[in-house]
Amino acid sequence: MQTDRTHGWNGDLLDLDAYLDRIGYTGERAPTREALRGLQRAHVTSIPFENFNAVLGIPILLDVEAVQDKLVRARRGGYCYEHAVLFAAALERLGFEFTALSGRVTLGSDKILPATHALLAVTAADDERLWLCDVGFGSGPLEPIELADGVETDFEGWRFRMKRRRASSGIDSWWLFQYRADGWEHRHTFTMNPQYTIDYVVGSHYVATHARSPFSRRLFAQQFGAAHHHRLDATTWTTFRPDGSYTERKVEPAELGRVLGEEFGIVLGAEDLARLRDGLD
């Protein structure tokens, strides 16, 4: 599998040292399977998911300079397109081969939704298998999952399953399932149709600005780790654990800044925080 160098991911523009420091990765800088595992685990547990700029009406730019300014230098989070662009730039810089993909989030529903989730299918130099790297969903997985029908993984209690289905058109679709308290739930589906930076720009524009997109209207943030998954949906803060248990409570507008900083690792400027608080009242 070859990365399309004509439509590359601008890894040469990435401040690799700053990115690796941001995610706390100290492993080898080579396109190996072990490095890929370490990079994904470090990324998903260090950089949170959040849609605050979309809610605030601030344009979300997907060029590498803008993404690293926000997610690396400003130590903010972002949604899937921002995460995927940043991770792709790092993979390209380190010599990995990969294909960018687009998926449809289902979360157990049979309703057909737009393909607005960004993922990567990656190969390592020392491993012929194909690996799904889903770093921008906000709730893991901790490490890449092999793209093979029926594969099940258990990352410290967080369980996932891959399934391949063939439509009447003959085109294979892949389904990622995640184990919840009430059993297996299909999380999203995708095909192997390659995506390029411009495709992500178009999808991101819809997610950030369309009136029917939940991310353009409602505050949403996630912070994921091996032991817990924090999710803030408007004022509802839920903490999930690998065993399926969870706790839930309401966040008052006055405590929003503290909760975001202490529990989600997101520190906002005073003006942006005040505007988000006003929207919660």
N, C-alpha and C positions, 0 to 999 in steps of 0.2 A: 504494500500500500504506500502510495507516494503522496506527500503534501503537494498541492498545486502551487508551485513557486511563483507563477504569474499572479496568483491571487493569494499572496502569503499573509502572514499574521504579524509581521513587523517585529519579530523577536529582537532584531538588532536595535530597536528603540527602547527596549526594556532595560531598566536599571536592575540587573539580575541580583546584585548584592543586596540592594534595598528590598527587593521582593522576598528573597530567601530569608533575610533578617525579619521581615514583617511576619512571615509564617513560622519562623523558628526552625527552619530546616537546616541541618548541618551535615547531611549525608553527602554521598558522592554526586558529582556533577557530570553525569554520564547517562546516555539513553538506555538504562537497564531496567529490568522489571523491578528490582528492589528500589531503585530511585523513584520509579513511578508510584509505587506503593507509598513511599515516604512523603513524596510531594503532595499526593492527594490527601493523605491523612493530615498533614500539616496545614494545607490550604483550608479544608473544610472545617477544621477546628479552630482556626485563627481569624478568618475573615467572615464576618456575619453577613446574613442576608438582610436587606432592607430596601424599601421603596420610597424613602423620604423625599428625595428630590422630585419624584413624579408627583407626589401629593402636594409639594410646595410649588409646582409649576416651573421648576428649574430644569432646563434641557439636560438630558442624559446623553453624553457623547461616548462613542465607542472606539475612538482612536486610542492607541496604546498610551500616548502621553496623558490623555484625559483620564483614562481608567486608572493608571498607576498614580496620578496625582490624587485621586479620590480614595482608592482602596488601599494604596500603599503609603503614600506620604501623609495624607490627611487622616489615615487610620479609620476610615469610614467603612461601610459595607456597600453592597449593591445587590441587584437581582441577577438572574441567570446569565443574561447576555454579557454583563460586565465581568462576572466571574469567568465565563468561558473565554472571553477575549484575553483576559489577563493570563489565564492558565495556558491557553494556546500559545501566547507569545513566549512564555517560559519554556514550554515543551519544544517549540521551534528553536529557541536559542540553545537548548541542551542537545539538540540533534534527534529528537523523537520524530517518527512518522505518524501522522494522524489525519483523520477526516472529521471535519465539523459536521454536526447533524442537527436536525430540528425535530422536536417531539411534541406530541399533544398530551397535555396533562389530563388525566381522567379521574383520579382519586375515587375509583370504584364506580364511576358513572358510565353509562352507555351512551351518553350524549356526545356528539361530535363537536369538539371545540377546536379553535384555531391552533395551528402548530406554532406555539410561542415559547417553547422551552429549548434552551441551547445545551447540547451535550457534545462530547468528543469520543471518537473511537480511535484507540491508540495501539500501536505496536512498539515493542522494545527491541533493541538490537540483539539481545540475548534470548529472545522468546518469540516464537512464531505465532503465538496466539493473539487474538484481538481482544482488547480490553475496553469496556465502557467506563469512561471517566465522567461522572456526573457531579461536578463540583459546585453547581449553582442552584441546587434545589432548596437548600437550607436545612435539610434533615438527613444528610448523608447520601450515600454510604461513606464509611470511613476510608475505604480503599477501593480500587478499581474492581469491577466484576467482569469475569470472562464472558464474552459474547458467544455463548454456546447454549443450545436449547436444553432446558431442564436444569441448568446449573443453579445450585443453592449455596448461599454464603451465610456465614454467621460471624459478624465482626463485633465481638464482645457483647453479644446478646442482641444486636441489631441484625435482623435477618432479611435477606432479599432472595428473589428467585427470578431467573430469566426464562422467558418462553418465546418461541418463534412460531408465527402463524402465517399461513399462505392464503392470500385472498384469491377470489375467482380470477383476478387479473394475472395471477401468477407471481405477484410481487410479495416478497416476504416482509412481514412487519414483526418488530420485536416489542415485547411487553415486559416492563419491569414491575415486579410485585414486591410489596413490602409487608412484612408480618406485623399485624396490629393485634390489639387485645382480643378482637373477635375473629381473628383468622387472617388469611392472605387477602390483601387489597391490591388491585392493579393501580399503579401510580401514574405511569405514563407509557405511551406507545410511540414508536418511531420507525422509520425506514432508513436504509443506508444511502439515501440520496444525498450527495455532498452539498454542503452549504458553504457560502463564502461571506466575507465581512459585510458586503452590501446586503445580503439576505438577513443577517443579524440586525443591521441598521433598520431595515424595513420592519422586522418583527418587533424590535424594541420601540419603534415609534408608535406602533399600535398599543403595546402594553402600557406605555407611559402616558399616552394622550387620549386614547379612545374613551368615549363616555361610558361604554359598556365594560371596559377593563376594570376589574376590582383594584388594580394597583394604581390607578389614576385618582382614586377617591378615598381609599381606606388605608390607614396606617398599618404597616405590616413589617415585622422583623423576626428573625430567627437566629439563634446561636446554638451550634451543635457541638457535642463532645461525646467521648466514649461513655460517660456516665449519665448524660442527660441531654435533652433537647428542649430549649426554651423557645416558645412562640408567643409573640405579641400580635394580636389581631384587634385593631382599634384599642379598646381599653382592657381586653381580656388577655391575661398573661397565664399561659399554660406551660407546665413543665412535665414532659414525658420522660419515662425511663425505659430501659431495654426490656424489662419484664412486663410491660404493658400498663403499669400503674401510672397515674398522673395526678397532679394537683392543679388547681385553677383559682385565680382570684382576679378582682378588678384593680386596675391601676388608676389612681386619681391623677388628674392633670398636674397637680403640684409636685408629684413624685416622679413624673415621667423622666426627667433628666437623670435622676439618681438611678432609677431602674435600668435605663438604657446604658448608662456608664458602667454600673457595677455588675449587671447580669448579662448584658448583651455586648459589652465592649465597644459601644458606640458613643462618642462624645461629639455633641453638636454645638455650634456657635449659639450665642444667646438669642440672636434674632430668629434663627431658624427654629430653635426650641420653643420660643414664645409663640410662633405661628402654628406649630404643631399642637401646642397646648390649647390654643384658641379653638382649633378645629375639634378638639375632644370635648369641649364644654357644651 
